[in-house]
């Protein structure tokens, strides 16, 4: 009998116990038991239901958006997590999953990333407003109440843009080193939109992304190429493995156990580069609307080479004095992968105060992992 068949034949209480005590077990389940060599491809014929994790798709006029729920499917969504450029929802599962022991948090694969199947045409991407509008569509279809909107890097900026356009959908914001630059930068991007192509590839991040290796002969080879290097150098386990789970898909037509395999990044390098270049955004206008609606906002800013500069941090605090800005020592832009328990605590606190109605100090402690140890 297949693993999932045995699992689903167990009582719900046993399912929850297995998932909470053995995280690798539900990681096997979340792969949807595809034949060897097919992890990462969509299976629209079935949905995964377990005690803590559930994949599902949301149909839109352009295609399907894929998301992962952490928690009891019967509960209303309390928070939505938005990933950084080039990553995917599954990347953050070990950080988010413990929250599912008490509430429901959803992580979304954004356009051109992970398992979401929406058109991703690099030449047409001029700003992150397309991401913003996708998230709004997702919330309109799935959230029955305002939620805590959270995000890392690009996802943090997109979360702010969503709150600025549709504050009725957002109860609070938790942003981890969001990509928010100076007002002058955005002014120049709007006045001189041809600048990236004139400079030959745009900013440094875009140029690096465009050169990124897109194919590997196996997931193991991809792991060897990434582990301990570049952006992945400071990551804790199991973030790299979780990223690769939905960050690769097999593109050859050979037999599933063939020695001749081709695995390709689900976020195409050209799309990643286009995302880095698409900076005709309006986060400062969004911040004005967030301030007007008095939406609570917390920003976690790393100590080591943050994307959000000191100047931008000061400007944001000057514009929205009620914003809570927390500088986090000994962390880089990849704070969620380096100190996931710190980010999780902020999400937990925001959910407790803004969704569950606890007063400050009454939230109780949040387990640091599914095992309670970090």
Buried (B, 14 or more C-beta within 10 A) or exposed (E): EEEBEEBBEEEEEEBBEBBBEEBEBBBEBBBBBBEEBBBBEBBEEEEBBBBBBBBBBBEBEEBBBBBBBBBBEEEEBBBBBBBBBBBBBBBBBBBBBBBBBBBBBBBBBBBBBBBBBBEBEBEEBBBBBBBBBBBBBBBEEBBEEBBBBBBBBBBBBBBBBBBBBBBEBBBBBBBBBBBBBEBEEBEEBEEEEEBBEEEEBBBEBBBBBBEBEBBBEBBEEBBEEBEEEEBBEBBBEBBBBBBBBBBBBBEBEEEEEEEEBBBBBBBBBBBBBBBBBBBBBBBBBBBBBBBEEEBBBBBBBBEBEBBBEEEBBEBBBEBBEEBEBEEBEEBBBBBBBBBBBBBBBBBBBBBBBBBEEBEEEEBEEBBBBBEEEE
